[in-house]
């Protein structure tokens, strides 16, 4: 017979601390480009959103350096636009 865990039991076991990658990417972008950014994690994807298309294109060109510097293990998606 299967037992159903309560929602509280499930949530108490979940770790809600953001991955270190998020802080590392935000710091990388702020330090190198003096620009704000938002980072979201969805399953195996790290989504980085920056305010300008020029910065997004620059980050695309430096994607390998960003991945290595921030130790990113997930797939990286770079977007631009409003937050």
C-alpha positions as a printed Julia matrix, in Angstrom:
83×3 Matrix{Float64}:
  0.0    0.0     0.0
  1.37   3.43   -0.97
  1.23   6.27    1.47
  0.74   9.82    0.34
  3.07  12.41    1.79
  1.5   15.65    2.84
  2.47  18.83    1.04
  4.21  20.07    4.16
  6.34  16.9     4.31
  7.33  17.27    0.66
  8.2   20.95    0.97
 10.18  20.46    4.17
 12.52  18.07    2.31
 13.1   20.47   -0.6
 16.12  22.73   -0.64
 15.05  26.23   -1.72
 18.49  27.86   -1.64
 19.47  29.18   -5.06
 22.42  27.5    -6.77
 25.84  29.15   -6.51
 25.74  29.58  -10.3
 23.12  32.33   -9.97
 25.26  34.52   -7.74
 28.33  33.84   -9.87
 26.58  34.83  -13.13
 25.08  38.0   -11.59
 28.51  38.99  -10.25
 30.2   38.22  -13.6
 27.78  40.43  -15.53
 27.82  43.23  -12.95
 31.61  43.26  -12.64
 32.43  43.05  -16.37
 29.58  45.08  -17.87
 28.18  47.13  -14.98
 24.69  46.01  -15.92
 21.76  44.47  -14.04
 20.55  40.98  -14.85
 18.02  38.43  -13.7
 18.71  34.73  -13.58
 16.1   31.97  -13.39
 16.56  28.25  -13.02
 14.08  25.93  -14.7
 14.87  22.22  -14.45
 18.17  21.81  -16.33
 18.25  25.32  -17.8
 19.76  28.58  -16.55
 18.0   31.57  -18.13
 19.88  34.87  -18.03
 17.98  38.03  -18.94
 19.79  41.32  -19.57
 18.34  44.73  -20.5
 19.93  45.22  -23.95
 20.34  43.18  -27.11
 23.94  44.4   -27.43
 24.83  42.94  -24.05
 22.99  39.71  -24.84
 24.98  39.39  -28.09
 28.24  40.06  -26.24
 27.37  37.41  -23.65
 26.61  34.96  -26.47
 30.09  35.6   -27.87
 31.63  35.1   -24.42
 29.39  32.18  -23.49
 32.29  29.71  -23.11
 34.16  32.1   -20.79
 30.97  32.7   -18.76
 30.34  28.96  -18.4
 33.9   28.27  -17.29
 34.18  31.26  -14.93
 30.85  30.54  -13.21
 31.08  26.73  -13.27
 27.73  26.39  -15.02
 26.54  22.79  -15.34
 23.11  23.52  -16.84
 22.15  24.58  -20.34
 22.58  28.36  -20.64
 20.01  30.57  -22.38
 20.67  34.3   -22.77
 17.73  36.63  -23.43
 17.21  40.35  -23.53
 14.26  42.56  -22.69
 12.26  43.78  -19.78
 12.32  42.08  -16.44
